[in-house]
Amino acid sequence: MGVIFEVSDDTNDLLVPYIQKRNDMVSVEKINEMYLKASLGEISSFDFWNELGFDSEYPEIERVS
């Protein structure tokens, strides 16, 4: 995928805390469920962020700084 992480589980070590810091109402299970669907191409990036409560921040949330 072209990205190297220093952690062994980037989803649970990076993505989950990032999302829960911004929206503590989202469960770990929901984040992992949506991440799996997005990874398998079953939902779009927009649908991923929308399901997790970030619809008003898309596409800014994916912008590379």
N, CA, C and O of each residue as an XYZ file, in Angstrom:
260
protein
N       0.806     -1.183      0.000
C       0.000      0.000      0.000
C       0.854      1.254      0.000
O       0.321      2.355     -0.138
N       2.149      1.122      0.149
C       3.017      2.269      0.047
C       3.201      3.064      1.320
O       3.819      4.128      1.289
N       2.685      2.582      2.441
C       2.807      3.296      3.709
C       3.427      2.360      4.737
O       3.014      1.208      4.873
N       4.422      2.865      5.458
C       5.082      2.070      6.498
C       4.701      2.640      7.849
O       4.875      3.833      8.100
N       4.181      1.786      8.720
C       3.815      2.184     10.068
C       4.772      1.551     11.058
O       5.276      0.454     10.820
N       5.024      2.227     12.158
C       5.886      1.694     13.203
C       5.134      0.788     14.160
O       5.751      0.118     14.987
N       3.816      0.755     14.063
C       2.996     -0.100     14.924
C       2.619     -1.360     14.153
O       2.607     -1.364     12.922
N       2.315     -2.421     14.882
C       1.997     -3.677     14.206
C       0.544     -3.754     13.752
O       0.242     -4.461     12.791
N      -0.354     -3.049     14.413
C      -1.776     -3.082     14.078
C      -2.254     -1.654     13.840
O      -2.783     -1.006     14.742
N      -2.062     -1.178     12.625
C      -2.367      0.220     12.336
C      -3.839      0.559     12.528
O      -4.164      1.699     12.859
N      -4.723     -0.387     12.332
C      -6.144     -0.102     12.522
C      -6.459      0.177     13.982
O      -7.024      1.221     14.309
N      -6.099     -0.744     14.857
C      -6.423     -0.589     16.275
C      -5.486      0.363     17.015
O      -5.880      0.965     18.014
N      -4.264      0.502     16.542
C      -3.307      1.377     17.217
C      -3.359      2.826     16.731
O      -2.961      3.736     17.458
N      -3.847      3.043     15.511
C      -3.863      4.400     14.952
C      -5.269      4.881     14.576
O      -5.710      5.940     15.023
N      -5.959      4.101     13.759
C      -7.261      4.536     13.256
C      -8.317      4.613     14.360
O      -9.017      5.619     14.471
N      -8.437      3.579     15.166
C      -9.450      3.567     16.228
C      -9.263      4.734     17.191
O     -10.225      5.457     17.448
N      -8.062      4.947     17.736
C      -7.899      6.098     18.635
C      -8.163      7.439     17.951
O      -8.719      8.347     18.569
N      -7.775      7.570     16.695
C      -8.009      8.809     15.952
C      -9.507      9.099     15.858
O      -9.951     10.214     16.131
N     -10.273      8.089     15.473
C     -11.717      8.270     15.327
C     -12.373      8.500     16.678
O     -13.206      9.396     16.814
N     -12.012      7.706     17.676
C     -12.643      7.841     18.991
C     -12.279      9.143     19.686
O     -13.046      9.631     20.515
N     -11.127      9.713     19.367
C     -10.762     11.011     19.922
C     -11.701     12.096     19.396
O     -12.035     13.040     20.112
N     -12.117     11.951     18.154
C     -12.994     12.938     17.518
C     -14.468     12.613     17.698
O     -15.313     13.503     17.605
N     -14.790     11.336     17.957
C     -16.181     10.921     18.136
C     -16.189      9.720     19.076
O     -16.115      8.576     18.628
N     -16.278      9.979     20.367
C     -16.179      8.898     21.354
C     -17.431      8.031     21.439
O     -17.481      7.096     22.238
N     -18.440      8.328     20.625
C     -19.651      7.519     20.602
C     -19.526      6.310     19.665
O     -20.394      5.437     19.668
N     -18.464      6.254     18.872
C     -18.277      5.165     17.916
C     -17.498      4.034     18.587
O     -16.435      4.263     19.165
N     -18.024      2.831     18.508
C     -17.369      1.682     19.141
C     -16.219      1.159     18.289
O     -16.165      1.381     17.079
N     -15.314      0.466     18.944
C     -14.200     -0.195     18.256
C     -14.752     -1.176     17.230
O     -14.242     -1.275     16.114
N     -15.784     -1.889     17.611
C     -16.389     -2.887     16.714
C     -16.938     -2.236     15.443
O     -16.756     -2.761     14.344
N     -17.606     -1.101     15.595
C     -18.160     -0.389     14.435
C     -17.046      0.101     13.518
O     -17.146     -0.009     12.296
N     -15.996      0.637     14.103
C     -14.859      1.121     13.306
C     -14.245     -0.034     12.524
O     -13.995      0.089     11.325
N     -14.004     -1.145     13.191
C     -13.407     -2.301     12.512
C     -14.328     -2.876     11.445
O     -13.861     -3.303     10.389
N     -15.626     -2.891     11.711
C     -16.595     -3.370     10.716
C     -16.563     -2.499      9.463
O     -16.516     -3.012      8.345
N     -16.590     -1.193      9.654
C     -16.583     -0.273      8.517
C     -15.250     -0.311      7.780
O     -15.212     -0.217      6.553
N     -14.150     -0.451      8.533
C     -12.821     -0.530      7.915
C     -12.719     -1.769      7.037
O     -12.186     -1.705      5.929
N     -13.230     -2.897      7.529
C     -13.194     -4.130      6.742
C     -14.002     -3.968      5.455
O     -13.539     -4.351      4.380
N     -15.194     -3.407      5.557
C     -16.020     -3.188      4.362
C     -15.314     -2.279      3.359
O     -15.339     -2.542      2.157
N     -14.687     -1.215      3.849
C     -13.970     -0.301      2.961
C     -12.758     -0.991      2.330
O     -12.482     -0.813      1.144
N     -12.048     -1.770      3.125
C     -10.865     -2.476      2.622
C     -11.217     -3.490      1.537
O     -10.439     -3.720      0.611
N     -12.388     -4.086      1.662
C     -12.846     -5.075      0.674
C     -13.530     -4.434     -0.526
O     -13.947     -5.132     -1.450
N     -13.645     -3.110     -0.517
C     -14.263     -2.401     -1.625
C     -15.787     -2.461     -1.606
O     -16.434     -2.160     -2.609
N     -16.356     -2.846     -0.476
C     -17.811     -2.937     -0.377
C     -18.463     -1.574     -0.170
O     -19.633     -1.388     -0.504
N     -17.709     -0.620      0.381
C     -18.207      0.739      0.562
C     -17.120      1.721      0.137
O     -15.937      1.379      0.116
N     -17.524      2.925     -0.195
C     -16.572      3.962     -0.615
C     -15.957      4.654      0.601
O     -16.394      4.453      1.734
N     -14.950      5.461      0.348
C     -14.346      6.260      1.419
C     -15.382      7.179      2.038
O     -15.426      7.340      3.258
N     -16.219      7.783      1.198
C     -17.270      8.649      1.715
C     -18.193      7.878      2.656
O     -18.521      8.360      3.740
N     -18.608      6.686      2.245
C     -19.500      5.880      3.084
C     -18.819      5.484      4.389
O     -19.464      5.456      5.438
N     -17.536      5.180      4.337
C     -16.778      4.839      5.543
C     -16.850      5.975      6.549
O     -17.245      5.769      7.696
N     -16.465      7.189      6.116
C     -16.443      8.328      7.032
C     -17.857      8.741      7.440
O     -18.077      9.155      8.579
N     -18.805      8.632      6.529
C     -20.184      8.969      6.839
C     -20.747      8.056      7.933
O     -21.396      8.532      8.863
N     -20.503      6.763      7.825
C     -20.986      5.796      8.815
C     -20.386      6.042     10.200
O     -20.977      5.668     11.213
N     -19.222      6.666     10.236
C     -18.547      6.922     11.512
C     -18.791      8.338     12.023
O     -18.202      8.755     13.020
N     -19.669      9.082     11.331
C     -20.070     10.392     11.817
C     -19.235     11.558     11.328
O     -19.258     12.626     11.939
N     -18.501     11.381     10.246
C     -17.621     12.435      9.746
C     -18.067     12.962      8.385
O     -17.257     13.509      7.637
N     -19.343     12.802      8.063
C     -19.817     13.196      6.745
C     -19.591     14.672      6.447
O     -19.306     15.029      5.303
N     -19.713     15.527      7.439
C     -19.519     16.958      7.199
C     -18.047     17.327      6.994
O     -17.748     18.422      6.517
N     -17.141     16.437      7.344
C     -15.704     16.708      7.211
C     -15.089     16.062      5.965
O     -13.906     16.260      5.690
N     -15.869     15.305      5.223
C     -15.361     14.663      4.023
C     -15.440     15.662      2.874
O     -16.480     16.312      2.768
N     -14.465     15.850      2.017
C     -13.228     15.079      1.870
C     -12.035     15.645      2.625
O     -10.933     15.110      2.508
N     -12.223     16.712      3.397
C     -11.103     17.317      4.110
C     -10.373     16.336      5.021
O      -9.162     16.444      5.210
N     -11.110     15.376      5.588
C     -10.514     14.428      6.503
C      -9.492     13.522      5.802
O      -8.600     12.976      6.451
N      -9.622     13.364      4.480
C      -8.684     12.527      3.724
C      -7.555     13.326      3.070
O      -6.663     12.744      2.453
N      -7.586     14.614      3.198
C      -6.586     15.461      2.553
C      -5.218     15.239      3.182
O      -5.097     15.189      4.406
N      -4.215     15.110      2.374
C      -2.846     14.935      2.847
C      -2.263     16.314      3.125
O      -2.334     17.219      2.294
N      -1.685     16.449      4.314
C      -1.087     17.752      4.652
C       0.418     17.711      4.521
O       1.086     18.716      4.765
